[in-house]
Amino acid sequence: VFLVLAGIFLKQLESGGSARDIPSALIGKPVPEFALAPLDGLLDNGGAQVPGIDTASFKGKVTVVNVWASWCAPCRLEHPLILALRENRDVRIVGINYKDQTANALRFLGQLGNPFDAVGVDPRGSAAIDWGVYGVPETFIVDRNGLIAYKHVGPLTPENLGAKFLPELKKVLGNGQ
């Protein structure tokens, strides 16, 4: 088994590919069963607590799920792009705050802006494991039926946003999925 896996790894290296190019086994599958508490103290513009997230919250609207942490430098770099995605009101944007401290997460969103309609706190990373997350940031597109349609590993950049992510998002929005 080790030799087979080593061979696949070497072939991937020789082809110039990376782990980011390996498709997720979760594509086309329902979002995992989970429930995450809200980021305590994160308030919306009206002063109400921003809700947490759970499996049922993915039905009915196309959702972008961003797995992030305040200690993650690439998360800070991609954050303006996540904020820009919020301009599309046909899309719900939720965050999974990964292995973070509440005060640090609140400070991060206070400084950079809050793009999220909901934020679930994953202090031990157990929900992230169920989502197949290798590290932060990772961003998913979930269709209206609660099926994972796309997974992006690593930070969103202007290049990969335009070349990969937005076309996938438009495809899901256009399919009525």
PyMOL commands that place a pseudoatom at each C-alpha (Angstrom):
pseudoatom trace, name=CA, resn=VAL, resi=1, chain=A, elem=C, hetatm=0, pos=[0.000, 0.000, 0.000]
pseudoatom trace, name=CA, resn=PHE, resi=2, chain=A, elem=C, hetatm=0, pos=[2.821, 2.382, 0.900]
pseudoatom trace, name=CA, resn=LEU, resi=3, chain=A, elem=C, hetatm=0, pos=[4.551, 1.810, -2.443]
pseudoatom trace, name=CA, resn=VAL, resi=4, chain=A, elem=C, hetatm=0, pos=[1.327, 2.477, -4.350]
pseudoatom trace, name=CA, resn=LEU, resi=5, chain=A, elem=C, hetatm=0, pos=[0.710, 5.714, -2.437]
pseudoatom trace, name=CA, resn=ALA, resi=6, chain=A, elem=C, hetatm=0, pos=[4.339, 6.766, -2.859]
pseudoatom trace, name=CA, resn=GLY, resi=7, chain=A, elem=C, hetatm=0, pos=[4.063, 6.102, -6.595]
pseudoatom trace, name=CA, resn=ILE, resi=8, chain=A, elem=C, hetatm=0, pos=[0.920, 8.211, -6.881]
pseudoatom trace, name=CA, resn=PHE, resi=9, chain=A, elem=C, hetatm=0, pos=[2.595, 11.004, -4.908]
pseudoatom trace, name=CA, resn=LEU, resi=10, chain=A, elem=C, hetatm=0, pos=[5.700, 10.940, -7.123]
pseudoatom trace, name=CA, resn=LYS, resi=11, chain=A, elem=C, hetatm=0, pos=[3.613, 10.892, -10.298]
pseudoatom trace, name=CA, resn=GLN, resi=12, chain=A, elem=C, hetatm=0, pos=[1.659, 13.909, -9.023]
pseudoatom trace, name=CA, resn=LEU, resi=13, chain=A, elem=C, hetatm=0, pos=[4.912, 15.749, -8.284]
pseudoatom trace, name=CA, resn=GLU, resi=14, chain=A, elem=C, hetatm=0, pos=[6.318, 14.948, -11.723]
pseudoatom trace, name=CA, resn=SER, resi=15, chain=A, elem=C, hetatm=0, pos=[3.163, 16.166, -13.440]
pseudoatom trace, name=CA, resn=GLY, resi=16, chain=A, elem=C, hetatm=0, pos=[3.450, 19.522, -11.687]
pseudoatom trace, name=CA, resn=GLY, resi=17, chain=A, elem=C, hetatm=0, pos=[0.192, 18.968, -9.811]
pseudoatom trace, name=CA, resn=SER, resi=18, chain=A, elem=C, hetatm=0, pos=[-0.417, 19.675, -6.177]
pseudoatom trace, name=CA, resn=ALA, resi=19, chain=A, elem=C, hetatm=0, pos=[-2.659, 18.403, -3.416]
pseudoatom trace, name=CA, resn=ARG, resi=20, chain=A, elem=C, hetatm=0, pos=[-4.942, 21.352, -4.197]
pseudoatom trace, name=CA, resn=ASP, resi=21, chain=A, elem=C, hetatm=0, pos=[-5.739, 19.775, -7.554]
pseudoatom trace, name=CA, resn=ILE, resi=22, chain=A, elem=C, hetatm=0, pos=[-6.984, 16.489, -6.086]
pseudoatom trace, name=CA, resn=PRO, resi=23, chain=A, elem=C, hetatm=0, pos=[-10.801, 16.556, -6.142]
pseudoatom trace, name=CA, resn=SER, resi=24, chain=A, elem=C, hetatm=0, pos=[-12.628, 16.154, -2.849]
pseudoatom trace, name=CA, resn=ALA, resi=25, chain=A, elem=C, hetatm=0, pos=[-14.511, 12.918, -2.261]
pseudoatom trace, name=CA, resn=LEU, resi=26, chain=A, elem=C, hetatm=0, pos=[-17.313, 15.074, -0.813]
pseudoatom trace, name=CA, resn=ILE, resi=27, chain=A, elem=C, hetatm=0, pos=[-18.272, 16.687, -4.134]
pseudoatom trace, name=CA, resn=GLY, resi=28, chain=A, elem=C, hetatm=0, pos=[-21.895, 15.815, -4.904]
pseudoatom trace, name=CA, resn=LYS, resi=29, chain=A, elem=C, hetatm=0, pos=[-22.480, 14.567, -1.360]
pseudoatom trace, name=CA, resn=PRO, resi=30, chain=A, elem=C, hetatm=0, pos=[-24.631, 16.207, 1.343]
pseudoatom trace, name=CA, resn=VAL, resi=31, chain=A, elem=C, hetatm=0, pos=[-22.920, 18.511, 3.821]
pseudoatom trace, name=CA, resn=PRO, resi=32, chain=A, elem=C, hetatm=0, pos=[-21.837, 16.592, 6.921]
pseudoatom trace, name=CA, resn=GLU, resi=33, chain=A, elem=C, hetatm=0, pos=[-24.136, 16.319, 9.922]
pseudoatom trace, name=CA, resn=PHE, resi=34, chain=A, elem=C, hetatm=0, pos=[-22.955, 18.963, 12.355]
pseudoatom trace, name=CA, resn=ALA, resi=35, chain=A, elem=C, hetatm=0, pos=[-24.003, 21.862, 14.562]
pseudoatom trace, name=CA, resn=LEU, resi=36, chain=A, elem=C, hetatm=0, pos=[-21.674, 24.695, 15.565]
pseudoatom trace, name=CA, resn=ALA, resi=37, chain=A, elem=C, hetatm=0, pos=[-22.396, 27.340, 18.176]
pseudoatom trace, name=CA, resn=PRO, resi=38, chain=A, elem=C, hetatm=0, pos=[-22.236, 30.992, 17.117]
pseudoatom trace, name=CA, resn=LEU, resi=39, chain=A, elem=C, hetatm=0, pos=[-19.164, 33.166, 17.620]
pseudoatom trace, name=CA, resn=ASP, resi=40, chain=A, elem=C, hetatm=0, pos=[-20.275, 34.662, 20.925]
pseudoatom trace, name=CA, resn=GLY, resi=41, chain=A, elem=C, hetatm=0, pos=[-20.372, 38.452, 20.747]
pseudoatom trace, name=CA, resn=LEU, resi=42, chain=A, elem=C, hetatm=0, pos=[-20.417, 38.744, 16.945]
pseudoatom trace, name=CA, resn=LEU, resi=43, chain=A, elem=C, hetatm=0, pos=[-23.322, 41.069, 16.192]
pseudoatom trace, name=CA, resn=ASP, resi=44, chain=A, elem=C, hetatm=0, pos=[-24.997, 41.947, 12.902]
pseudoatom trace, name=CA, resn=ASN, resi=45, chain=A, elem=C, hetatm=0, pos=[-25.709, 45.537, 11.815]
pseudoatom trace, name=CA, resn=GLY, resi=46, chain=A, elem=C, hetatm=0, pos=[-28.940, 45.512, 13.818]
pseudoatom trace, name=CA, resn=GLY, resi=47, chain=A, elem=C, hetatm=0, pos=[-27.175, 44.471, 17.032]
pseudoatom trace, name=CA, resn=ALA, resi=48, chain=A, elem=C, hetatm=0, pos=[-28.419, 40.867, 17.041]
pseudoatom trace, name=CA, resn=GLN, resi=49, chain=A, elem=C, hetatm=0, pos=[-26.126, 37.895, 17.613]
pseudoatom trace, name=CA, resn=VAL, resi=50, chain=A, elem=C, hetatm=0, pos=[-24.916, 36.411, 14.295]
pseudoatom trace, name=CA, resn=PRO, resi=51, chain=A, elem=C, hetatm=0, pos=[-26.155, 32.791, 14.343]
pseudoatom trace, name=CA, resn=GLY, resi=52, chain=A, elem=C, hetatm=0, pos=[-24.123, 29.606, 14.345]
pseudoatom trace, name=CA, resn=ILE, resi=53, chain=A, elem=C, hetatm=0, pos=[-24.530, 26.995, 11.623]
pseudoatom trace, name=CA, resn=ASP, resi=54, chain=A, elem=C, hetatm=0, pos=[-25.846, 23.471, 11.303]
pseudoatom trace, name=CA, resn=THR, resi=55, chain=A, elem=C, hetatm=0, pos=[-26.663, 20.965, 8.604]
pseudoatom trace, name=CA, resn=ALA, resi=56, chain=A, elem=C, hetatm=0, pos=[-30.270, 22.126, 8.181]
pseudoatom trace, name=CA, resn=SER, resi=57, chain=A, elem=C, hetatm=0, pos=[-29.164, 25.704, 7.442]
pseudoatom trace, name=CA, resn=PHE, resi=58, chain=A, elem=C, hetatm=0, pos=[-27.825, 24.685, 4.021]
pseudoatom trace, name=CA, resn=LYS, resi=59, chain=A, elem=C, hetatm=0, pos=[-31.188, 23.958, 2.407]
pseudoatom trace, name=CA, resn=GLY, resi=60, chain=A, elem=C, hetatm=0, pos=[-32.787, 26.459, 0.042]
pseudoatom trace, name=CA, resn=LYS, resi=61, chain=A, elem=C, hetatm=0, pos=[-29.966, 28.856, -0.833]
pseudoatom trace, name=CA, resn=VAL, resi=62, chain=A, elem=C, hetatm=0, pos=[-26.577, 28.550, -2.507]
pseudoatom trace, name=CA, resn=THR, resi=63, chain=A, elem=C, hetatm=0, pos=[-24.002, 28.905, 0.268]
pseudoatom trace, name=CA, resn=VAL, resi=64, chain=A, elem=C, hetatm=0, pos=[-20.296, 29.706, 0.286]
pseudoatom trace, name=CA, resn=VAL, resi=65, chain=A, elem=C, hetatm=0, pos=[-18.571, 28.170, 3.318]
pseudoatom trace, name=CA, resn=ASN, resi=66, chain=A, elem=C, hetatm=0, pos=[-15.223, 29.676, 4.307]
pseudoatom trace, name=CA, resn=VAL, resi=67, chain=A, elem=C, hetatm=0, pos=[-13.091, 27.845, 6.892]
pseudoatom trace, name=CA, resn=TRP, resi=68, chain=A, elem=C, hetatm=0, pos=[-10.866, 30.472, 8.526]
pseudoatom trace, name=CA, resn=ALA, resi=69, chain=A, elem=C, hetatm=0, pos=[-8.948, 31.474, 11.648]
pseudoatom trace, name=CA, resn=SER, resi=70, chain=A, elem=C, hetatm=0, pos=[-7.583, 34.746, 12.995]
pseudoatom trace, name=CA, resn=TRP, resi=71, chain=A, elem=C, hetatm=0, pos=[-4.082, 33.240, 13.300]
pseudoatom trace, name=CA, resn=CYS, resi=72, chain=A, elem=C, hetatm=0, pos=[-4.059, 32.238, 9.605]
pseudoatom trace, name=CA, resn=ALA, resi=73, chain=A, elem=C, hetatm=0, pos=[-2.057, 34.721, 7.482]
pseudoatom trace, name=CA, resn=PRO, resi=74, chain=A, elem=C, hetatm=0, pos=[-3.537, 33.499, 4.146]
pseudoatom trace, name=CA, resn=CYS, resi=75, chain=A, elem=C, hetatm=0, pos=[-7.033, 33.963, 5.646]
pseudoatom trace, name=CA, resn=ARG, resi=76, chain=A, elem=C, hetatm=0, pos=[-6.211, 37.621, 6.226]
pseudoatom trace, name=CA, resn=LEU, resi=77, chain=A, elem=C, hetatm=0, pos=[-5.016, 37.975, 2.619]
pseudoatom trace, name=CA, resn=GLU, resi=78, chain=A, elem=C, hetatm=0, pos=[-8.143, 36.395, 1.097]
pseudoatom trace, name=CA, resn=HIS, resi=79, chain=A, elem=C, hetatm=0, pos=[-10.595, 38.194, 3.401]
pseudoatom trace, name=CA, resn=PRO, resi=80, chain=A, elem=C, hetatm=0, pos=[-11.248, 41.165, 1.060]
pseudoatom trace, name=CA, resn=LEU, resi=81, chain=A, elem=C, hetatm=0, pos=[-12.329, 38.666, -1.622]
pseudoatom trace, name=CA, resn=ILE, resi=82, chain=A, elem=C, hetatm=0, pos=[-14.732, 36.959, 0.796]
pseudoatom trace, name=CA, resn=LEU, resi=83, chain=A, elem=C, hetatm=0, pos=[-16.126, 40.412, 1.633]
pseudoatom trace, name=CA, resn=ALA, resi=84, chain=A, elem=C, hetatm=0, pos=[-16.600, 41.101, -2.091]
pseudoatom trace, name=CA, resn=LEU, resi=85, chain=A, elem=C, hetatm=0, pos=[-18.555, 37.838, -2.506]
pseudoatom trace, name=CA, resn=ARG, resi=86, chain=A, elem=C, hetatm=0, pos=[-21.089, 39.242, -0.061]
pseudoatom trace, name=CA, resn=GLU, resi=87, chain=A, elem=C, hetatm=0, pos=[-22.246, 41.700, -2.729]
pseudoatom trace, name=CA, resn=ASN, resi=88, chain=A, elem=C, hetatm=0, pos=[-24.049, 38.801, -4.453]
pseudoatom trace, name=CA, resn=ARG, resi=89, chain=A, elem=C, hetatm=0, pos=[-27.232, 38.546, -2.385]
pseudoatom trace, name=CA, resn=ASP, resi=90, chain=A, elem=C, hetatm=0, pos=[-28.200, 35.309, -4.160]
pseudoatom trace, name=CA, resn=VAL, resi=91, chain=A, elem=C, hetatm=0, pos=[-25.450, 33.652, -2.132]
pseudoatom trace, name=CA, resn=ARG, resi=92, chain=A, elem=C, hetatm=0, pos=[-25.362, 33.046, 1.605]
pseudoatom trace, name=CA, resn=ILE, resi=93, chain=A, elem=C, hetatm=0, pos=[-21.863, 33.262, 3.100]
pseudoatom trace, name=CA, resn=VAL, resi=94, chain=A, elem=C, hetatm=0, pos=[-21.036, 31.369, 6.269]
pseudoatom trace, name=CA, resn=GLY, resi=95, chain=A, elem=C, hetatm=0, pos=[-17.808, 30.892, 8.150]
pseudoatom trace, name=CA, resn=ILE, resi=96, chain=A, elem=C, hetatm=0, pos=[-16.407, 28.035, 10.161]
pseudoatom trace, name=CA, resn=ASN, resi=97, chain=A, elem=C, hetatm=0, pos=[-14.000, 29.566, 12.676]
pseudoatom trace, name=CA, resn=TYR, resi=98, chain=A, elem=C, hetatm=0, pos=[-11.312, 26.894, 13.060]
pseudoatom trace, name=CA, resn=LYS, resi=99, chain=A, elem=C, hetatm=0, pos=[-9.365, 26.264, 16.290]
pseudoatom trace, name=CA, resn=ASP, resi=100, chain=A, elem=C, hetatm=0, pos=[-9.444, 29.911, 17.306]
pseudoatom trace, name=CA, resn=GLN, resi=101, chain=A, elem=C, hetatm=0, pos=[-9.871, 32.058, 20.407]
pseudoatom trace, name=CA, resn=THR, resi=102, chain=A, elem=C, hetatm=0, pos=[-13.142, 34.011, 20.561]
pseudoatom trace, name=CA, resn=ALA, resi=103, chain=A, elem=C, hetatm=0, pos=[-11.475, 37.356, 21.319]
pseudoatom trace, name=CA, resn=ASN, resi=104, chain=A, elem=C, hetatm=0, pos=[-9.006, 36.944, 18.451]
pseudoatom trace, name=CA, resn=ALA, resi=105, chain=A, elem=C, hetatm=0, pos=[-11.748, 35.959, 15.987]
pseudoatom trace, name=CA, resn=LEU, resi=106, chain=A, elem=C, hetatm=0, pos=[-13.876, 38.953, 17.021]
pseudoatom trace, name=CA, resn=ARG, resi=107, chain=A, elem=C, hetatm=0, pos=[-10.885, 41.287, 16.656]
pseudoatom trace, name=CA, resn=PHE, resi=108, chain=A, elem=C, hetatm=0, pos=[-10.099, 39.826, 13.194]
pseudoatom trace, name=CA, resn=LEU, resi=109, chain=A, elem=C, hetatm=0, pos=[-13.652, 40.459, 11.954]
pseudoatom trace, name=CA, resn=GLY, resi=110, chain=A, elem=C, hetatm=0, pos=[-13.784, 43.840, 13.696]
pseudoatom trace, name=CA, resn=GLN, resi=111, chain=A, elem=C, hetatm=0, pos=[-10.642, 44.996, 11.901]
pseudoatom trace, name=CA, resn=LEU, resi=112, chain=A, elem=C, hetatm=0, pos=[-11.296, 43.461, 8.480]
pseudoatom trace, name=CA, resn=GLY, resi=113, chain=A, elem=C, hetatm=0, pos=[-15.103, 43.404, 8.300]
pseudoatom trace, name=CA, resn=ASN, resi=114, chain=A, elem=C, hetatm=0, pos=[-17.635, 40.622, 8.697]
pseudoatom trace, name=CA, resn=PRO, resi=115, chain=A, elem=C, hetatm=0, pos=[-18.753, 39.043, 5.409]
pseudoatom trace, name=CA, resn=PHE, resi=116, chain=A, elem=C, hetatm=0, pos=[-20.640, 36.199, 7.114]
pseudoatom trace, name=CA, resn=ASP, resi=117, chain=A, elem=C, hetatm=0, pos=[-24.378, 35.657, 7.457]
pseudoatom trace, name=CA, resn=ALA, resi=118, chain=A, elem=C, hetatm=0, pos=[-23.552, 33.011, 10.083]
pseudoatom trace, name=CA, resn=VAL, resi=119, chain=A, elem=C, hetatm=0, pos=[-20.384, 31.864, 11.858]
pseudoatom trace, name=CA, resn=GLY, resi=120, chain=A, elem=C, hetatm=0, pos=[-19.962, 28.519, 13.578]
pseudoatom trace, name=CA, resn=VAL, resi=121, chain=A, elem=C, hetatm=0, pos=[-17.160, 28.011, 16.078]
pseudoatom trace, name=CA, resn=ASP, resi=122, chain=A, elem=C, hetatm=0, pos=[-15.128, 24.798, 15.698]
pseudoatom trace, name=CA, resn=PRO, resi=123, chain=A, elem=C, hetatm=0, pos=[-12.661, 24.985, 18.622]
pseudoatom trace, name=CA, resn=ARG, resi=124, chain=A, elem=C, hetatm=0, pos=[-11.338, 21.421, 18.281]
pseudoatom trace, name=CA, resn=GLY, resi=125, chain=A, elem=C, hetatm=0, pos=[-11.569, 21.161, 14.501]
pseudoatom trace, name=CA, resn=SER, resi=126, chain=A, elem=C, hetatm=0, pos=[-13.979, 18.214, 14.597]
pseudoatom trace, name=CA, resn=ALA, resi=127, chain=A, elem=C, hetatm=0, pos=[-16.470, 19.708, 12.114]
pseudoatom trace, name=CA, resn=ALA, resi=128, chain=A, elem=C, hetatm=0, pos=[-13.599, 20.676, 9.815]
pseudoatom trace, name=CA, resn=ILE, resi=129, chain=A, elem=C, hetatm=0, pos=[-12.484, 17.039, 9.789]
pseudoatom trace, name=CA, resn=ASP, resi=130, chain=A, elem=C, hetatm=0, pos=[-16.003, 16.012, 8.736]
pseudoatom trace, name=CA, resn=TRP, resi=131, chain=A, elem=C, hetatm=0, pos=[-15.763, 18.551, 5.889]
pseudoatom trace, name=CA, resn=GLY, resi=132, chain=A, elem=C, hetatm=0, pos=[-12.431, 17.040, 4.778]
pseudoatom trace, name=CA, resn=VAL, resi=133, chain=A, elem=C, hetatm=0, pos=[-10.465, 20.178, 5.643]
pseudoatom trace, name=CA, resn=TYR, resi=134, chain=A, elem=C, hetatm=0, pos=[-6.675, 19.804, 5.533]
pseudoatom trace, name=CA, resn=GLY, resi=135, chain=A, elem=C, hetatm=0, pos=[-5.896, 23.315, 6.771]
pseudoatom trace, name=CA, resn=VAL, resi=136, chain=A, elem=C, hetatm=0, pos=[-7.130, 26.856, 6.594]
pseudoatom trace, name=CA, resn=PRO, resi=137, chain=A, elem=C, hetatm=0, pos=[-8.300, 28.554, 4.543]
pseudoatom trace, name=CA, resn=GLU, resi=138, chain=A, elem=C, hetatm=0, pos=[-10.583, 26.302, 2.546]
pseudoatom trace, name=CA, resn=THR, resi=139, chain=A, elem=C, hetatm=0, pos=[-13.754, 27.439, 0.800]
pseudoatom trace, name=CA, resn=PHE, resi=140, chain=A, elem=C, hetatm=0, pos=[-16.734, 25.385, -0.367]
pseudoatom trace, name=CA, resn=ILE, resi=141, chain=A, elem=C, hetatm=0, pos=[-19.772, 26.007, -2.554]
pseudoatom trace, name=CA, resn=VAL, resi=142, chain=A, elem=C, hetatm=0, pos=[-22.931, 24.227, -1.387]
pseudoatom trace, name=CA, resn=ASP, resi=143, chain=A, elem=C, hetatm=0, pos=[-25.954, 24.065, -3.689]
pseudoatom trace, name=CA, resn=ARG, resi=144, chain=A, elem=C, hetatm=0, pos=[-29.581, 24.778, -2.741]
pseudoatom trace, name=CA, resn=ASN, resi=145, chain=A, elem=C, hetatm=0, pos=[-30.145, 21.113, -1.912]
pseudoatom trace, name=CA, resn=GLY, resi=146, chain=A, elem=C, hetatm=0, pos=[-27.327, 21.028, 0.628]
pseudoatom trace, name=CA, resn=LEU, resi=147, chain=A, elem=C, hetatm=0, pos=[-24.901, 19.169, -1.654]
pseudoatom trace, name=CA, resn=ILE, resi=148, chain=A, elem=C, hetatm=0, pos=[-21.232, 20.144, -1.786]
pseudoatom trace, name=CA, resn=ALA, resi=149, chain=A, elem=C, hetatm=0, pos=[-20.627, 21.367, -5.339]
pseudoatom trace, name=CA, resn=TYR, resi=150, chain=A, elem=C, hetatm=0, pos=[-17.038, 22.656, -5.153]
pseudoatom trace, name=CA, resn=LYS, resi=151, chain=A, elem=C, hetatm=0, pos=[-14.073, 22.797, -2.782]
pseudoatom trace, name=CA, resn=HIS, resi=152, chain=A, elem=C, hetatm=0, pos=[-11.168, 25.224, -2.988]
pseudoatom trace, name=CA, resn=VAL, resi=153, chain=A, elem=C, hetatm=0, pos=[-8.074, 24.405, -0.926]
pseudoatom trace, name=CA, resn=GLY, resi=154, chain=A, elem=C, hetatm=0, pos=[-5.907, 27.345, 0.110]
pseudoatom trace, name=CA, resn=PRO, resi=155, chain=A, elem=C, hetatm=0, pos=[-6.508, 31.063, -0.088]
pseudoatom trace, name=CA, resn=LEU, resi=156, chain=A, elem=C, hetatm=0, pos=[-8.683, 32.631, -2.730]
pseudoatom trace, name=CA, resn=THR, resi=157, chain=A, elem=C, hetatm=0, pos=[-6.698, 35.033, -4.906]
pseudoatom trace, name=CA, resn=PRO, resi=158, chain=A, elem=C, hetatm=0, pos=[-7.885, 37.357, -7.666]
pseudoatom trace, name=CA, resn=GLU, resi=159, chain=A, elem=C, hetatm=0, pos=[-6.481, 34.832, -10.168]
pseudoatom trace, name=CA, resn=ASN, resi=160, chain=A, elem=C, hetatm=0, pos=[-8.108, 31.649, -8.863]
pseudoatom trace, name=CA, resn=LEU, resi=161, chain=A, elem=C, hetatm=0, pos=[-11.292, 33.500, -7.931]
pseudoatom trace, name=CA, resn=GLY, resi=162, chain=A, elem=C, hetatm=0, pos=[-11.817, 34.542, -11.554]
pseudoatom trace, name=CA, resn=ALA, resi=163, chain=A, elem=C, hetatm=0, pos=[-10.454, 31.393, -13.181]
pseudoatom trace, name=CA, resn=LYS, resi=164, chain=A, elem=C, hetatm=0, pos=[-12.038, 28.709, -10.982]
pseudoatom trace, name=CA, resn=PHE, resi=165, chain=A, elem=C, hetatm=0, pos=[-14.194, 29.788, -8.060]
pseudoatom trace, name=CA, resn=LEU, resi=166, chain=A, elem=C, hetatm=0, pos=[-16.578, 32.292, -9.679]
pseudoatom trace, name=CA, resn=PRO, resi=167, chain=A, elem=C, hetatm=0, pos=[-17.252, 30.073, -12.726]
pseudoatom trace, name=CA, resn=GLU, resi=168, chain=A, elem=C, hetatm=0, pos=[-18.149, 27.218, -10.350]
pseudoatom trace, name=CA, resn=LEU, resi=169, chain=A, elem=C, hetatm=0, pos=[-20.374, 29.534, -8.315]
pseudoatom trace, name=CA, resn=LYS, resi=170, chain=A, elem=C, hetatm=0, pos=[-22.132, 30.790, -11.458]
pseudoatom trace, name=CA, resn=LYS, resi=171, chain=A, elem=C, hetatm=0, pos=[-22.652, 27.203, -12.587]
pseudoatom trace, name=CA, resn=VAL, resi=172, chain=A, elem=C, hetatm=0, pos=[-24.354, 26.310, -9.294]
pseudoatom trace, name=CA, resn=LEU, resi=173, chain=A, elem=C, hetatm=0, pos=[-26.450, 29.507, -9.315]
pseudoatom trace, name=CA, resn=GLY, resi=174, chain=A, elem=C, hetatm=0, pos=[-27.459, 28.920, -12.942]
pseudoatom trace, name=CA, resn=ASN, resi=175, chain=A, elem=C, hetatm=0, pos=[-28.406, 25.286, -12.441]
pseudoatom trace, name=CA, resn=GLY, resi=176, chain=A, elem=C, hetatm=0, pos=[-31.074, 26.097, -9.929]
pseudoatom trace, name=CA, resn=GLN, resi=177, chain=A, elem=C, hetatm=0, pos=[-29.332, 23.500, -7.747]
for i in range(1, 177): cmd.bond("trace and resi %d" % i, "trace and resi %d" % (i + 1))
show_as sticks, trace
zoom trace
